[in-house]
């Protein structure tokens, strides 16, 4: 911005100077030309007045006035032949034209020639010819133009200095606003710009401050709501956990009593395996709650991500639920896989959503494969189901009815139950992936639907040497 203001101001001043200087310089040249013509004509008239009545080449000598170097004076008779002075022997065109009794001024070659007749128009006794250098007016004009360059340079320099000061004064508040916006982007919503005294940038700063205050208030409300909701959920989960642990400690023959524990006992027949499974599910719910609450509060994290441990944890969590459906879970990791970057919490939730989607709406073996693709780390999750209908491919990540993004009818065709959630699973997974600088998309809609999750890879020089090939 500063450079643009400086260029515009200097260009405007230069154009103004040229608009005044060009006509003025031309006027000065014409003035000097006319002045030179008047001097030559005055000199010729002076010589004409000093000539005697009868001019003869053998009479008394006639003295011509002294002139500057380069100026010639000659006197011609009525027959246009030179009588005295310096000039052509035979009169040139101005001399012949002056025989008519009128003065003539012509520029011939590099000389300015003035011919002045002596006598009246009825009888011309002689003709005085004065020749001076035609370049003299140009030389004087050049000196004048050189003198005009100094104030022109001062004007342009003053305009440049004014432009520098103005650009700094105008650009500083905008640069401060840009810095405040960057601080707000980094999470500091208390950043404010100092008043600059300029109405427009100050109005933008006030609007930005009001917007930041509004966003900060909304964030505080959402965080307070998340904290209150998590507290309530934790209380309920803790109560259910205590009842299940008491049922498990009572022995294999004891009935599970009270609240949610009674429901679990009735559904599982009071078996210890069912209670342990319920406790594992509760632990997963608490982990998910902790992760989502932390992700809602923290800024995106780009730390080294241990994919092997992450996939091992996913296999441990989802092997049992898939085996209960008579399905297998296969995990594969390519050799020499680059170090992935991201948040462990976000990665765990993304994988849980993708595996939950495959377990609920897919069928057959679920395959998870981590590989390198075009310098990034790609994690593919696919199953052996019929896939996503063509009409639903574009909206699979929209927040709508149907957990995981597939319609209920398609879920039934895939071999799973129709979903009854709010459709936030895949939408949440995509938002988490994009917040970490990655991508989540459907790489193969049908058959054998495949979801691909792309993660940023750490440069080679930043990786652990033990993980390099």
N, C-alpha and C positions, 0 to 999 in steps of 0.2 A: 504494500500500500504506500509506503514511504517513497519508493522509487517512482510509482505511478504519479503521485502528487508532485514530486520534484520534476519529472519529465514534462508533465502538463503545464506547470507554472513556467519553467524555462522556455518551453515552446511558445506559450502565450506572450511572454515578454519579448522573445526574439521576433515573433510575428509583428508585434506592435512597433518595435524598433525599426524593422524593415519597412513597414507601412509609412512611417514618418521619414526614414532616412532616404529611401529611393526617390520620392518626389523632391525632397530637399536637395539631394545630391545633383539631380538633373537640373533643378532651378539654379544651383550654384554654377554648374557648367555653362548654362545659357547666359547667366549674368556675366561671367568672365569673358565669354565670346563677344557679347555685346559691348562690354567695356573695352576689349581689344579693338573692336571695330571703331568705336568712338575715338579712341586714342589715335588710331591710324588716320581717321578722317580729319581729326583736329590738327594733326601734324601736317597733313596735306594742305589744308586750308591756310595754315600758318605760312607754309612755303609759298602758296599761291599769292598771298597778300604781300609777300616780300619781293616778288618778282617785279622788274621794271616794266614800263610800257612796251618797250621794244626789246625783244629777246633775240640776240644774235650770238652765234658761236664765237665771233671775233670781237665782241664788245668787251665792256668791263667785266671782269670775273664776278660771278654770282656766288656768294657763300651760302651754302646749305646749312641748316642747324645740325648740331651734333645729335646723334641718335644712339640707341643701345646696339650692342653687337647682335648681328642677325637681321637688323632692320635696314632696308635699302630705300633710298630716295632718288628718283630720276625725274627730269623735266623733258617733255616731248613737245615738239612743235606741232603746228596744225596738220602737217603731213604725217604725223605719228612716227617721226624719227627722233631718236634721243638726241637732246642737245647737251645735257650735262647730267651728272649723277651716276648712280649705279643701277643698272637694269638692262633689259634686252635692248639691242640696238633698234630693232623695229618694234613698235608698240604691239602689245598682245591684245587679246579680246577686250579687257576692261578699258584700255586706252582708246581703242577704236569706238567703243560704245560711248565713252565720255566726250567724243567729238560732237555728240548731239547736244551738249551743253548741260548735262546732268551728271551728278556723281554716281559712281558705280563701285560696288563692293562684291568681290568674288573670291572664292577659295580655289586656288589652282595648285594642285599637287600638295606639297607640304607648306604652302605659303598662303597668307591672307593678303590679298591685293586690293588696294583702294585707289581709284582714279578720280582726281578732282579737276574739273575744267577751270581754266583761267579766262575770265571774260564772260560776257553774256551769252545767252543761247543763240543770238543772231550771229555773233562773231566770237569764236574761241581762239584766243591768241596762243594758248599753250595748255598743256595737260601735265599735272603733277601726279606721279605714280609713287605710292608708298607700299612696300611689301614687308611684312613681318612674319615670323614663324607661326604657322597655324597650330602648332602643338603647345604654344604658351598658355592658352586658356585651359587646356587639359592638364598641364603641369600644375597650374594654380588650383584647379579643381581637385586634383589628386591630393595636394597638400591639405585642402579643406576637408576632403573625405577622411584623410588620416587623422585630422583633428577631431572629426566626428566619431571615430572609432572609440576613443577614450571614454566619452560619456555613454556610448552604446554598451561598451564592456562593463562600465559601472552599473548601468541599468540592468543588464542581464545578471551580473553578479549579485546585485541587490535582490533581484527576483529569486535567484537560486537560494540565497540565505534566508529570505522570507519563506520560500517553499520548504526548506529544511526545518525551520522552526514550526511552521504550520503542520507539516507532515508528522513531526514528533508529537505535537500537541494533539493531533487528531488520531494518530495511530496508537499512542500510549493507552488510552482508555479501552480501545478495542483489543489490544494485546492483553490487558489485564482481564477483560471479560473472557477472552479465550482461555487464559490460565485458570480463571475461576471455574469455567465449564469443565476443563480437564480435571480439576480437583474434585468437582462434583461427580464426574464420571468415575473417579477412583473411589468414591464412597463418602467423601467429606462434604456433607450437605450444609455445613456451617460456613463454608467459604463465601466471602463477600468481596465485591470490588469497591475501592475507595471512590468517592465522588470526584469527578474530573472537572466540573464546571461547564461541561458541554451538555446541552439539553438532551440530544438524541442518545449518546452512549449512556448517560445517567438514567434515562427512561428504560433502556434495555437492561441495565444493571438492576434497577428496581423490579422490573418484571421477572428477571431471572431469580432474584432473591425471594420474591413472593412464590414463584413456582417451586423453588427449593424448600421453602418453609412448608408449603402444602404437601409436597412429596414426603418430607420428613415426618409430618404429622400422620400421613397415611401409613407410612412404614411403621411408625410407633404403634398405631392402632393394630396393624396386621401382626406385628411381633407380639404385642400384648395378647391378642386373640390366640395366636399360636401357642404362647406360653400357657395361657389359661386352659386351652383345649388339651394340650399335652399333659397338663397337670391332672385334669379330670380323667383322661384316658389312662394315665399311669396309675391313678388311684384304683380304677376299676380293674386294670390288669394285675395290680398287686394283690387285690382281694381274691381274684380268681386263682392266681398263683398260690397264695397261701392255702386256699381250700383244696387245690389239687395236691400240694405237698403234704397236707395233713391226711388226705385220702391215701396217698402213696405210703406214708409212714404208718398208717393204721393196719396195713397188712393186706394180703391178697383177697381175703374174704370179706373185708369191710365194705359197706355201701358208702358211696359218695353222697353226702347230704348237702342240701342248701344251695340256693342260687344257681350260678352258672355251673358250679361243680356238680350239682345234681343232674343237670342236663348232660354233661359229659359222661357221668356215671351211667345214666340210663342209655345213652347211645352206645357206649362201649362195653356195657355189661360189667362195669366195675373192674375191668382188667387193668393190670399194672402197665401193660404195653400201651393201652389207649391213654392212660394218664401221662406216661412219659412222652407220647406223641403230642398230647395237648400242651405239655410243658415246653416242648421244643417249638411248637407253633407260637406259644406266648413269647418265647425268647426271640423268635424271628420278628414278631410284631413289635416288641420293644426296640429291637435293633433298627427296624425300618422307621419307627417313630423318632428315634435318636438321629438317624441319618437325615431324614427329611427336615427335622427341626434345625439341625446344624447347617444343612444346605440353604435353608431359607434365611439364615442369619449371616453366613460367611460369604466372602467374595470368591469368585471362581479361582480354583487352585490348579496350578500346573506343576505338580510335583511328580517325581518318578513313580510309575505305577507298576506293581508286581503282578503281571497278568497271570503268571503260573499259579500264584497263591490265590488270586481272585477266582480263576476257573476251578481250582481245587475246592474252594469253598462253595461255589455254585454246584459242583458235582455232589458234594456232601449234602447240600440242602435239597436238591431236586431229584436225586437218585431214587429215594423212597417214594415220593408221590408219583413219579412216572412208573416205577416198578409196580405200584399198586394198580395201575391201569394196564399192566402187561406190556409196558413199553420200555425201550432202552434209551440211555443217555450216553452219547459218545463225545468225548472231549479230545481235541487235537490242537497241538501247537507246533508250528514250523520251527526247524532249527535256525539258530542265529537270528532270532527275531529281534528287531531293534527295541531299545528301551522306550516304552510308551510313556506319555505325559498326561496327567489328569488327576482328578480327585478320586480317592479310594471310595468315599461314600457314594459319589455320583455313579461311579462305575458299577458298584454293587447293586444300586437301585436299577440301573439300565439293564444289567444282565437279568435281574429278577423279573423285570417287566417282560423282557423278550422270552424268557423261559416259561413264565406264567402264561403268556399268550400262546406259545407252542403247546403247553400242557393242556390248556383249556379248549383251544379251538383247533388244534392240529391232531394228527394221529401218526402212528408208527414211530420209528426211531427219531429222536431229536439229536441233531448234530451241531456241535459248537466247534468252530475252527478259527484259530488265530493265525494270521499270516501277514506278510508285508506286501503292500500294493502301492506302487508309484511313490515310494519314500515315506509312506504313512503306514500305521498299523491298522489292519482291518480284522474285525471279529464278525464272522458269519454265524447266524443262528437259523437253522432250517429244520423242517419236519417233512413227513411224507403225506401230508394232507393234499386236498384238491386245490387249495390256494385261495387267493382273494378274487372275488368277481371283478370283471373288467370295470364295471360301473363304480366300484368302491375303492379302486387303487389310489385315486387322487386324494380321497378324503379319509384314508386309513388313520392318519394322525390327528384328525379333528376331534375336538371334545364333544362327543355326542353319545347317545345311548348305545350300550354294547361295550363291555370291558374289553380292552385290547384292540378295539378298532374294527373287528369283523362283525357283520350282521348276525342276528340270531339264526336265520335260516342257513347261512353259510357255515356257522359253527356246527349246526346239526349235521350238515353234509360232510363236514370234516371229521365227524365222529365225536365231538365234544358237546357239552351242554350249552344252550343259549345263554349268553351273558346277560347279567342284569345290573351291571354297574353304571357308572356315569361316563364311561369312555375316556377317562383321564390317564389310563395306563401308558399307552404309546405316546400320547401327547406330552405327558410328563417326561418320558424317556427322551423324546426328541429335544425338549427344552433343556434338559440337563446336559445332553450331549453337545448342543450348540453353545451352551454357557461355558463349557470347558474347551471350546475351540474345535470341536469335532462335528460329525454329521451322522445322522441316522436316517436310512431310507430303505425302501423295498427294492432290492436288487433283482429279485425274480418273483413276480406275483403268483405264477401258477405254471405247471403243477409244482409240487414240492416247494412251497413258498419259502423265500429266504429274505431275512432282514440283515442288512450290513451296517455295522457300526464302525466308523472311522475315527481313529485317535491320532493326535499329533505324536510324532516320533522325535526323540531327542537327537541332536546332532551327534555325529560319531565321536567327536573329541570330548563330548560331555558324558558319554556312556561309561559304565563300569568296565574296565579292561577285562574282567573275568567273563563278561557277557559277549565280548567281541569274538568273531570266528578266528 
